[in-house]
Amino acid sequence: MNKEMESSLPVTASERRSKSKNASSKSYVIMVFLSCLAWLYVAGRMWQDAENRTLLANLLRKASHQRPRVLTVEDKLVVLGCKDMERRIVETEMELTLAKSQGFLKNHLHQTGKRLFAFVGVYTGFGGRLRRNIMRGSWMSKDALAKLEERGIVVRFVIGRSVNRGDSLDRNIDEESRATKDFLILDGHEEAQEELANKAKKFFSTAVQLWDAEFYIKIDDNVDLKLDGLIELLESRHGQDSAYIGCMKSGDVVTEEGRPWYEPEWWKFGDQKSYLRHAAGSIFVLSKNLAQYININSASLKAYAHEDTSVGSWMMGIQATYIDDTSLCCNYSGQNDKVCSLV
């Protein structure tokens, strides 16, 4: 009864204003909330669109780099010129090889009056003056070299040129050579450890053009050698053509970069990764016709990372007679000197 009476009472103006104010406040909060949601949605879409545009721009940039560049007339002429130059170089090398094989190139042989028995090339470097002086104090003195030449044996230190042609290294060697007259300087060769295989090509090619000998011997300057033992060995092979004489060996090809004796082209040596038979590089001997073969084909002979394996690969392709002589096998002693059975 009381509730019905209260509900029938008239609503005052203040109560109406309070209700209206509450309703307005709720509407404002809802509008703010909806505005926040709308702002977050718009911001998210804008961020996603920016990311898509960045991704699309990167894809277009990569595609533009991969597209073949349109060659201009000048570019085409350069390409054709390089190919033509390469073709001419190959043709010239072939003509040079043919001329050498047919004997049309003039050999500037030293006038000795007779054919030499042997030419000995002692490999040396710019830092090897102390070793050279030690050898000059023993079996390579001026008197000893003169007596050897009377027996038909010429001995020379073999060295190339500096990377910086004409620098103090070259000048010092030229000065030493003028004073001692016991050098064979390979002007067309750059003296470096990684160029030893090419040095072998240049050495045998130069020696066979300058000296007419039955045998050509390469020896390192840290080999302590008694030449009489070597001469005795060569005399036992007198008159034998195609002789490839040395301490014959083979071994595993080093495939890991950074290790000693690494061979960059190891994959060419088959699945077993083993070198073919070859003479150790400390000292080995080639007869005249094998040295002449290197001279004639020097432009096309492949040089690997190491000298001994390179020379061995050249001998594999021809009828060379392999002579394994253990007296030419060397072991390292103190201070990197090599002791061979011939000492």
C-alpha positions in Angstrom: 0.0 0.0 0.0 2.8 2.3 0.9 4.8 1.4 -2.3 1.8 2.2 -4.4 1.4 5.5 -2.7 5.1 6.3 -3.2 5.0 5.5 -6.9 2.0 7.6 -7.4 3.8 10.6 -5.9 5.0 13.2 -8.5 8.8 13.2 -9.5 10.5 16.4 -8.5 12.7 18.4 -11.0 16.0 17.6 -9.2 15.4 13.9 -9.4 14.7 14.2 -13.2 18.0 16.2 -13.6 20.0 13.5 -11.7 18.6 10.7 -13.9 19.3 12.6 -17.0 22.9 13.4 -15.9 23.6 9.7 -15.2 22.3 8.6 -18.6 24.5 11.3 -20.3 27.6 10.2 -18.4 27.1 6.5 -19.5 26.7 7.6 -23.1 29.9 9.6 -23.0 31.9 6.7 -21.6 30.5 4.4 -24.3 31.4 6.9 -27.0 34.9 7.3 -25.7 35.3 3.5 -25.6 34.0 3.1 -29.2 36.3 6.0 -30.3 39.4 4.2 -28.8 38.4 1.0 -30.6 38.1 2.9 -33.8 41.5 4.6 -33.3 43.2 1.3 -32.6 41.6 -0.3 -35.7 42.7 2.5 -37.9 46.2 2.6 -36.5 46.6 -1.2 -36.9 45.5 -1.0 -40.5 47.9 1.9 -41.2 50.8 0.0 -39.6 49.9 -3.2 -41.6 49.7 -1.2 -44.8 53.1 0.4 -44.1 54.7 -3.0 -43.5 53.1 -4.3 -46.7 54.5 -1.4 -48.7 58.0 -1.9 -47.2 57.8 -5.6 -48.1 56.6 -4.9 -51.6 59.3 -2.3 -52.1 62.0 -4.8 -51.1 60.7 -7.4 -53.5 60.6 -4.9 -56.3 64.2 -3.8 -55.5 65.4 -7.4 -55.6 63.6 -8.1 -58.8 65.1 -5.1 -60.4 68.6 -6.3 -59.4 68.0 -9.7 -60.9 66.7 -8.4 -64.2 69.2 -8.6 -66.9 70.8 -5.3 -67.6 70.2 -4.0 -71.1 73.6 -4.0 -72.9 74.5 -0.9 -74.7 76.4 -0.9 -78.0 79.6 -0.1 -76.2 79.1 -3.0 -73.8 78.6 -5.4 -76.6 81.7 -4.1 -78.4 83.8 -4.6 -75.2 82.5 -8.2 -74.8 83.3 -9.0 -78.4 86.7 -7.4 -78.1 87.6 -9.5 -75.1 86.5 -12.7 -76.8 88.4 -11.8 -79.9 91.5 -11.0 -77.8 91.2 -14.3 -75.9 90.9 -16.1 -79.2 94.0 -14.4 -80.5 96.0 -15.2 -77.4 95.1 -18.9 -77.7 96.0 -19.0 -81.4 99.3 -17.2 -80.6 100.1 -19.8 -77.9 99.4 -22.6 -80.3 101.6 -21.1 -83.0 104.4 -20.5 -80.4 104.2 -24.2 -79.3 104.3 -25.4 -82.9 107.3 -23.1 -83.7 109.1 -24.4 -80.6 108.5 -28.0 -81.5 109.7 -27.5 -85.1 112.8 -25.7 -84.0 112.0 -22.4 -85.6 112.7 -20.3 -82.5 116.3 -19.3 -82.1 117.9 -20.6 -78.9 120.5 -18.3 -77.4 122.8 -21.1 -76.3 125.9 -20.3 -74.4 128.9 -21.1 -76.5 130.7 -23.9 -74.6 132.2 -25.7 -77.6 130.6 -29.0 -76.6 127.4 -30.3 -75.2 127.2 -30.1 -71.4 126.7 -33.1 -69.2 124.4 -31.4 -66.8 123.0 -28.1 -65.8 122.2 -27.7 -62.1 119.8 -25.0 -60.9 119.8 -24.2 -57.2 116.6 -22.6 -56.2 117.0 -19.6 -53.9 115.1 -16.5 -52.7 115.6 -12.9 -51.8 116.2 -13.8 -48.2 118.7 -16.6 -49.0 122.0 -14.6 -49.2 123.4 -16.3 -46.1 122.7 -19.8 -47.6 124.3 -18.8 -50.9 127.4 -17.5 -49.2 127.7 -20.8 -47.3 127.4 -22.8 -50.5 130.0 -20.5 -52.2 132.3 -21.3 -49.3 132.0 -25.0 -50.1 131.2 -26.7 -53.4 130.0 -23.6 -55.2 133.2 -21.5 -54.9 134.5 -19.8 -58.1 137.3 -22.3 -58.4 134.9 -25.3 -57.9 132.5 -23.9 -60.5 135.3 -23.5 -63.0 136.4 -27.1 -62.5 132.9 -28.3 -62.8 132.4 -26.5 -66.1 135.6 -28.2 -67.4 133.7 -31.5 -66.7 130.7 -30.2 -68.5 128.6 -29.2 -65.5 127.2 -25.7 -65.0 125.7 -24.7 -61.7 123.6 -21.5 -61.1 121.4 -20.1 -58.4 117.9 -19.6 -59.8 115.7 -16.7 -58.8 112.8 -14.7 -60.2 112.0 -11.0 -59.9 110.3 -9.1 -57.1 106.6 -8.3 -57.2 107.5 -4.7 -57.2 109.8 -4.8 -60.2 113.0 -2.8 -59.9 112.8 -2.4 -56.1 115.7 -2.9 -53.6 115.2 -6.7 -53.7 115.8 -6.8 -57.5 118.7 -4.3 -57.3 120.4 -6.3 -54.6 120.2 -9.5 -56.6 121.5 -7.7 -59.7 124.4 -6.3 -57.8 125.2 -9.7 -56.3 124.9 -11.3 -59.7 127.4 -8.9 -61.2 129.8 -9.6 -58.5 129.5 -13.4 -58.4 128.3 -14.3 -61.9 126.6 -17.4 -60.6 122.9 -16.5 -61.1 120.2 -17.5 -63.6 117.7 -14.7 -63.2 114.2 -15.5 -64.5 113.1 -12.1 -65.6 109.6 -13.3 -66.6 108.9 -15.0 -63.3 107.5 -13.4 -60.0 109.4 -14.9 -57.1 106.9 -16.1 -54.5 106.2 -19.2 -52.5 102.9 -19.8 -54.2 104.5 -19.5 -57.6 107.0 -22.4 -57.3 105.1 -24.5 -59.9 105.3 -21.7 -62.4 109.0 -21.2 -61.4 109.6 -24.9 -62.5 108.1 -24.2 -65.9 110.2 -21.0 -66.3 113.4 -22.6 -65.0 113.4 -25.7 -67.3 112.2 -23.6 -70.3 115.0 -21.0 -69.8 117.7 -23.5 -69.0 117.1 -25.7 -72.0 117.2 -22.6 -74.3 120.4 -21.3 -72.8 122.4 -24.5 -72.2 122.5 -27.7 -74.3 122.9 -30.4 -71.6 122.1 -34.0 -71.3 120.5 -33.6 -67.8 118.8 -30.7 -66.0 118.7 -30.8 -62.2 116.6 -28.8 -59.8 117.8 -28.6 -56.2 116.7 -26.5 -53.2 119.3 -24.2 -51.5 118.8 -25.9 -48.1 119.9 -29.3 -49.4 123.4 -30.2 -48.1 124.7 -32.1 -51.1 127.9 -33.7 -52.2 128.0 -33.1 -55.9 130.3 -36.1 -56.6 127.6 -38.5 -55.5 125.1 -36.8 -57.9 127.5 -36.9 -60.8 128.1 -40.6 -60.2 124.4 -41.2 -60.2 124.0 -39.3 -63.5 126.9 -41.1 -65.1 125.1 -44.4 -64.5 122.2 -43.0 -66.5 124.3 -41.6 -69.3 122.6 -41.8 -72.7 119.1 -42.5 -71.3 116.4 -40.4 -72.8 113.1 -39.5 -71.0 114.7 -40.0 -67.6 112.7 -38.6 -64.7 114.9 -39.3 -61.7 114.1 -38.6 -58.0 112.8 -39.8 -54.7 109.5 -41.1 -56.0 106.5 -40.8 -53.7 102.7 -40.3 -53.6 100.3 -39.3 -50.8 97.0 -37.9 -49.8 95.8 -34.7 -51.2 95.2 -32.1 -48.4 91.6 -30.8 -48.9 91.2 -28.7 -45.7 92.0 -25.0 -46.4 94.5 -23.6 -43.9 96.4 -26.8 -43.4 100.0 -27.1 -44.7 100.2 -28.4 -48.3 96.6 -27.5 -49.0 95.6 -28.1 -52.7 92.8 -25.8 -53.8 92.0 -28.1 -56.8 91.9 -31.2 -54.7 88.7 -32.4 -56.4 90.6 -33.1 -59.6 92.5 -36.0 -58.0 89.5 -38.4 -57.8 87.5 -39.9 -55.0 90.5 -41.4 -53.3 92.1 -37.9 -53.2 95.6 -39.2 -53.7 98.5 -37.7 -55.7 99.9 -39.7 -58.6 103.6 -40.9 -58.4 106.0 -38.0 -58.6 109.6 -37.0 -57.5 110.0 -35.1 -54.3 110.7 -31.5 -54.9 114.0 -31.1 -52.9 116.0 -32.5 -55.8 115.1 -34.2 -59.1 116.5 -34.7 -62.6 115.0 -34.4 -66.1 116.7 -35.5 -69.3 117.0 -33.1 -72.2 113.9 -34.2 -74.1 111.7 -33.9 -71.0 113.0 -30.4 -70.3 112.4 -29.6 -73.9 108.8 -30.9 -73.6 108.2 -28.4 -70.8 109.7 -25.6 -72.8 107.6 -26.4 -75.8 104.3 -26.8 -73.9 104.8 -24.3 -71.1 101.8 -22.2 -72.2 99.4 -25.1 -71.7 100.8 -27.1 -68.8 98.7 -26.9 -65.7 100.4 -25.6 -62.6 98.9 -26.9 -59.3 99.6 -25.6 -55.8 102.9 -27.4 -55.4 105.9 -27.8 -57.7 106.7 -31.5 -57.3 103.1 -32.6 -57.9 102.8 -30.2 -60.9 106.0 -31.6 -62.5 104.7 -35.1 -61.8 101.4 -34.4 -63.6 103.3 -33.1 -66.6 105.4 -36.3 -66.8 102.2 -38.5 -66.6 101.1 -37.5 -70.0 104.3 -38.6 -71.9 106.5 -41.6 -72.1 108.8 -40.6 -69.2 110.9 -43.3 -67.5 110.4 -43.0 -63.8 113.6 -43.8 -61.9 113.1 -44.0 -58.1 116.5 -43.4 -56.5 116.5 -43.5 -52.7 119.8 -41.6 -52.6 117.8 -38.5 -53.5 115.4 -38.9 -50.6 115.9 -36.2 -48.0 115.0 -35.7 -44.4 114.7 -32.5 -42.4 117.5 -31.7 -39.9 117.9 -28.7 -37.7 117.1 -25.2 -38.9 115.1 -26.5 -41.9 118.1 -28.0 -43.6 117.5 -31.2 -45.6 119.8 -34.1 -45.3 119.9 -36.5 -48.3 121.5 -39.8 -48.7 124.0 -38.3 -51.2 125.7 -36.2 -48.5 
